[in-house]
Amino acid sequence: MTLVPARDPVRRAVGAAGGLLAAAAVALAAYASHGADAAASTRLSLAAAMAFGHGAALLALSSATLLRPAPLALVAMLGGVLLFAGSLAGAALMGWPTRLAPVGGMAMIGAWLLLAIAAARR
């Protein structure tokens, strides 16, 4: 059993990114509600929900002392939410394709499974 200290610089960066994701999600949700057309609003609302939920989880989990492979899970979760929510927001705001959204979704699912493995090892 290998403990990973909570003061690791990668985990501090992931925690800070989680807070920024949650803040951006609130702004994205406000824009989806008040400034976007109906089609864009649906995508932006989903992107905001994913960014907020996973951002809050990253922020909370980054400060805990975790067992391996949890630190890898945090990085996978951050990458996944950036790809998923970023792809949806890019599609709604700039007309970009959403082909990276499934990759991000799979990374988020994998991250949660890694966290489950770490919890089972406690």
C-alpha positions as CSV (number, residue, x, y, z in Angstrom):
1,M,0.0,0.0,0.0
2,T,1.6,3.3,-1.2
3,L,0.3,6.6,0.2
4,V,0.7,9.7,-1.9
5,P,1.2,12.9,0.0
6,A,-1.5,15.6,-0.4
7,R,1.2,18.3,-1.0
8,D,2.3,16.8,-4.3
9,P,2.7,19.7,-6.9
10,V,0.7,17.7,-9.5
11,R,-2.2,17.3,-7.1
12,R,-2.0,21.0,-6.1
13,A,-2.3,21.9,-9.8
14,V,-5.2,19.4,-10.4
15,G,-7.0,20.9,-7.3
16,A,-6.6,24.4,-8.6
17,A,-7.8,23.3,-12.1
18,G,-10.8,21.7,-10.4
19,G,-11.7,25.0,-8.7
20,L,-11.3,26.9,-12.0
21,L,-13.5,24.3,-13.8
22,A,-16.2,24.7,-11.2
23,A,-16.0,28.5,-11.5
24,A,-16.1,28.4,-15.3
25,A,-19.0,26.0,-15.1
26,V,-21.1,28.6,-13.3
27,A,-20.3,31.2,-15.9
28,L,-21.1,28.7,-18.7
29,A,-24.4,27.8,-17.1
30,A,-25.3,31.5,-16.9
31,Y,-24.5,32.0,-20.5
32,A,-26.4,28.9,-21.5
33,S,-29.5,30.2,-19.7
34,H,-29.3,33.8,-20.7
35,G,-27.3,34.3,-23.9
36,A,-27.3,31.1,-26.0
37,D,-29.8,29.9,-28.6
38,A,-31.8,26.7,-27.8
39,A,-29.5,24.3,-29.6
40,A,-26.3,25.7,-28.0
41,S,-28.0,26.0,-24.6
42,T,-28.5,22.2,-24.4
43,R,-24.8,21.5,-25.1
44,L,-23.6,24.3,-22.9
45,S,-25.8,23.1,-20.0
46,L,-24.4,19.6,-20.3
47,A,-20.8,20.9,-20.5
48,A,-21.4,23.1,-17.4
49,A,-22.9,20.2,-15.4
50,M,-19.9,17.9,-16.2
51,A,-17.4,20.6,-15.6
52,F,-18.9,21.6,-12.3
53,G,-19.3,18.1,-10.9
54,H,-15.9,16.9,-11.9
55,G,-14.3,20.2,-11.0
56,A,-15.7,19.9,-7.4
57,A,-14.6,16.3,-7.2
58,L,-11.0,17.2,-8.4
59,L,-10.8,20.0,-5.8
60,A,-12.0,17.8,-3.0
61,L,-10.0,14.7,-3.9
62,S,-6.8,16.6,-4.6
63,S,-6.4,17.6,-0.9
64,A,-6.9,14.0,0.5
65,T,-4.1,11.6,1.2
66,L,-4.9,8.9,-1.4
67,L,-3.7,5.5,-2.3
68,R,-2.3,4.7,-5.7
69,P,-3.8,4.7,-8.5
70,A,-5.9,7.6,-7.3
71,P,-3.4,10.4,-8.4
72,L,-3.5,9.0,-11.9
73,A,-7.3,9.0,-11.7
74,L,-7.3,12.7,-10.9
75,V,-5.2,13.5,-13.9
76,A,-7.4,11.3,-16.1
77,M,-10.5,13.0,-14.7
78,L,-9.1,16.5,-15.4
79,G,-8.2,15.5,-19.0
80,G,-11.5,13.8,-19.5
81,V,-13.6,16.8,-18.4
82,L,-11.5,19.2,-20.4
83,L,-12.0,17.1,-23.6
84,F,-15.7,16.4,-22.9
85,A,-16.9,19.7,-21.7
86,G,-14.5,21.6,-24.0
87,S,-15.7,19.7,-27.0
88,L,-19.4,20.5,-26.3
89,A,-18.7,24.1,-25.5
90,G,-16.5,24.4,-28.6
91,A,-19.3,23.0,-30.7
92,A,-21.9,25.3,-29.2
93,L,-19.8,28.5,-29.3
94,M,-17.5,28.0,-32.3
95,G,-19.1,25.3,-34.4
96,W,-16.3,22.8,-33.7
97,P,-16.9,19.0,-34.1
98,T,-17.6,17.0,-30.9
99,R,-15.5,14.0,-31.8
100,L,-13.3,14.4,-28.7
101,A,-16.3,14.2,-26.3
102,P,-16.5,10.4,-26.3
103,V,-12.7,10.2,-25.5
104,G,-13.3,12.6,-22.6
105,G,-16.3,10.6,-21.4
106,M,-14.3,7.4,-21.4
107,A,-11.4,9.1,-19.5
108,M,-13.9,10.3,-16.9
109,I,-15.4,6.8,-16.5
110,G,-11.9,5.3,-16.3
111,A,-11.0,7.9,-13.6
112,W,-14.0,7.0,-11.5
113,L,-13.1,3.3,-11.8
114,L,-9.5,4.0,-10.7
115,L,-10.9,5.8,-7.7
116,A,-13.1,2.8,-6.9
117,I,-10.1,0.5,-7.1
118,A,-8.1,2.9,-4.8
119,A,-11.0,2.9,-2.3
120,A,-11.3,-0.9,-2.3
121,R,-7.6,-1.1,-1.5
122,R,-7.9,1.0,1.7
